[in-house]
Amino acid sequence: MDPKPVRLSQTTITELMIPSYANFGGKIHGGILLSLMDKVAYATSSKHAGTYCVTVSVDKVEFLQPVEVGELVSLHASVNYVGRSSLVVGIRVEAQNVKTGLIKHTNSSYFTMVAKGDDDKPAMVAPLLLENPEEVKRFIEAMRMREIKQKVREQMDDANSAIDVSRAPELLRHERCIIKLK
């Protein structure tokens, strides 16, 4: 399988934020933005994989600034890392005020996608051809994040199996909760 350059799968989706997308606070609902991020992650990963891809995890969704009704939201996505059947897609979300031209970075996120074959089993994806230092940096960052996530999963499994509920009053005495077991 021949390597594919990052640039061939890069995708940008731009959408106007309309009043029906607003939450009770008058800002664009986070769920709308998450849905758009999932859409651009699918498009980007599928372009690289050449097959259907599904979302398996989402990392680092922080809403840095609110998005207003009437702004144009652009989601810029790029494959940052590929494994055997998985792809990490980096997404940068920007909102533009069409009256002033001001563009603000509202959030960045990382979606891990898995390529699926016609048999609905994970499908092998082409290696990623890295053509500049920024692409190399993003690949290494994604690789390190995968390693960190695996270590955290292992530590959480160990910690969760060692929780002794009988020690809860001692462990939670400074927390804002009340224990009332029946």
C-alpha positions as CSV (number, residue, x, y, z in Angstrom):
1,M,0.0,0.0,0.0
2,D,1.6,3.3,-1.1
3,P,1.9,6.1,1.4
4,K,-0.5,9.1,0.9
5,P,0.5,12.7,1.6
6,V,-1.3,14.6,4.3
7,R,-2.4,17.3,1.9
8,L,-4.6,14.9,-0.2
9,S,-7.0,14.3,2.7
10,Q,-7.0,17.8,4.3
11,T,-10.6,19.1,4.4
12,T,-12.3,22.3,5.3
13,I,-16.0,22.6,6.0
14,T,-17.6,26.1,6.4
15,E,-21.1,26.6,7.7
16,L,-23.2,29.6,8.6
17,M,-24.4,29.6,12.2
18,I,-28.2,30.1,12.1
19,P,-30.6,30.9,14.9
20,S,-31.9,27.3,15.2
21,Y,-28.4,26.3,16.2
22,A,-28.4,28.6,19.3
23,N,-28.7,27.3,22.9
24,F,-30.7,28.8,25.7
25,G,-27.9,31.3,26.3
26,G,-28.1,32.6,22.7
27,K,-24.7,31.1,21.7
28,I,-24.2,28.2,19.2
29,H,-24.9,24.9,21.0
30,G,-21.7,22.8,21.6
31,G,-23.5,19.8,20.2
32,I,-23.9,21.5,16.8
33,L,-20.1,22.1,16.8
34,L,-19.4,18.6,17.8
35,S,-21.6,17.2,15.0
36,L,-19.7,19.4,12.5
37,M,-16.4,18.2,13.9
38,D,-17.5,14.6,13.6
39,K,-18.5,15.3,10.0
40,V,-15.2,16.8,9.0
41,A,-13.3,14.0,10.8
42,Y,-15.2,11.5,8.8
43,A,-14.6,13.3,5.5
44,T,-10.8,13.6,6.2
45,S,-10.3,10.1,7.4
46,S,-12.3,8.5,4.6
47,K,-10.4,10.5,2.0
48,H,-7.2,9.0,3.4
49,A,-8.5,5.5,4.0
50,G,-10.5,5.3,0.8
51,T,-13.3,3.6,2.8
52,Y,-15.9,4.2,5.5
53,C,-14.5,5.3,8.8
54,V,-16.1,5.5,12.3
55,T,-15.4,7.6,15.3
56,V,-13.9,5.7,18.3
57,S,-12.8,8.6,20.5
58,V,-12.7,12.3,20.8
59,D,-9.9,14.1,22.7
60,K,-9.5,17.6,24.0
61,V,-12.8,19.3,23.3
62,E,-12.4,22.7,25.0
63,F,-14.7,25.6,23.9
64,L,-12.3,28.5,24.1
65,Q,-14.7,31.2,22.9
66,P,-18.4,31.2,22.1
67,V,-19.7,31.1,18.6
68,E,-22.4,33.6,17.7
69,V,-25.4,33.3,15.4
70,G,-24.5,34.8,12.0
71,E,-20.8,33.8,12.2
72,L,-19.2,31.5,9.6
73,V,-17.6,28.5,11.3
74,S,-14.8,26.8,9.4
75,L,-13.4,23.5,10.5
76,H,-10.0,22.7,9.2
77,A,-9.0,19.0,9.4
78,S,-5.9,17.0,8.7
79,V,-4.8,13.4,9.3
80,N,-2.1,13.7,11.9
81,Y,-1.3,10.0,12.5
82,V,-2.2,6.6,11.1
83,G,-1.8,3.2,12.7
84,R,-2.8,-0.1,11.1
85,S,-6.5,0.7,10.8
86,S,-6.8,3.9,12.9
87,L,-6.3,7.5,12.0
88,V,-6.0,10.6,14.3
89,V,-7.6,13.6,12.7
90,G,-6.7,17.1,14.1
91,I,-9.4,19.7,13.8
92,R,-9.1,23.5,14.2
93,V,-12.4,25.4,14.5
94,E,-12.5,29.1,13.7
95,A,-15.5,31.5,13.7
96,Q,-15.5,34.5,11.4
97,N,-17.7,37.6,12.1
98,V,-18.7,38.5,8.5
99,K,-19.3,42.2,9.4
100,T,-15.9,42.9,10.9
101,G,-13.9,40.1,9.2
102,L,-12.5,39.1,12.7
103,I,-11.6,35.4,12.9
104,K,-11.3,33.7,16.3
105,H,-10.0,30.3,17.2
106,T,-12.9,28.6,19.1
107,N,-11.4,25.2,19.7
108,S,-9.2,22.4,18.5
109,S,-9.9,18.7,18.9
110,Y,-8.5,15.3,18.0
111,F,-10.8,12.5,16.7
112,T,-9.6,8.9,16.5
113,M,-11.2,7.1,13.6
114,V,-11.1,3.5,12.5
115,A,-11.4,2.5,8.8
116,K,-13.9,-0.2,8.1
117,G,-13.9,-2.7,5.2
118,D,-17.0,-4.0,3.4
119,D,-17.1,-6.9,6.0
120,D,-17.4,-4.2,8.7
121,K,-14.1,-5.2,10.2
122,P,-11.1,-2.8,10.7
123,A,-9.4,-2.2,7.4
124,M,-5.7,-1.4,6.9
125,V,-5.0,2.2,5.9
126,A,-2.1,3.6,3.8
127,P,0.9,5.0,5.6
128,L,1.1,8.7,5.9
129,L,3.6,10.6,3.8
130,L,5.0,13.4,5.9
131,E,6.3,16.2,3.7
132,N,7.2,19.1,6.1
133,P,8.4,19.6,9.7
134,E,4.9,20.5,10.9
135,E,3.5,17.2,9.7
136,V,6.3,15.3,11.4
137,K,5.7,17.2,14.6
138,R,1.9,16.5,14.5
139,F,2.6,12.8,13.8
140,I,5.0,12.5,16.8
141,E,2.6,14.5,19.1
142,A,-0.3,12.1,18.1
143,M,1.9,9.1,18.7
144,R,2.9,10.3,22.2
145,M,-0.8,11.1,23.0
146,R,-1.7,7.5,22.1
147,E,1.0,6.2,24.4
148,I,-0.1,8.5,27.3
149,K,-3.8,7.5,26.8
150,Q,-2.8,3.8,27.0
151,K,-0.9,4.4,30.2
152,V,-3.8,6.3,31.7
153,R,-6.2,3.5,30.8
154,E,-4.0,1.0,32.5
155,Q,-3.6,3.1,35.6
156,M,-7.3,3.8,35.8
157,D,-8.0,0.0,35.5
158,D,-5.6,-0.6,38.4
159,A,-7.0,2.3,40.5
160,N,-10.7,1.3,39.9
161,S,-10.1,-2.3,40.9
162,A,-8.5,-1.1,44.1
163,I,-11.3,1.2,45.3
164,D,-12.4,0.3,48.8
165,V,-15.9,1.9,49.3
166,S,-15.6,1.3,53.1
167,R,-13.0,4.1,53.1
168,A,-15.3,6.5,51.2
169,P,-16.1,8.7,54.3
170,E,-12.4,9.2,54.9
171,L,-11.5,9.8,51.2
172,L,-14.4,12.2,50.5
173,R,-14.5,14.2,53.7
174,H,-13.4,17.4,52.0
175,E,-15.6,16.9,48.9
176,R,-19.0,18.4,48.2
177,C,-21.0,15.2,48.6
178,I,-23.1,13.4,51.1
179,I,-22.9,9.6,51.4
180,K,-26.3,7.9,52.1
181,L,-26.0,4.2,51.4
182,K,-28.9,1.9,51.9
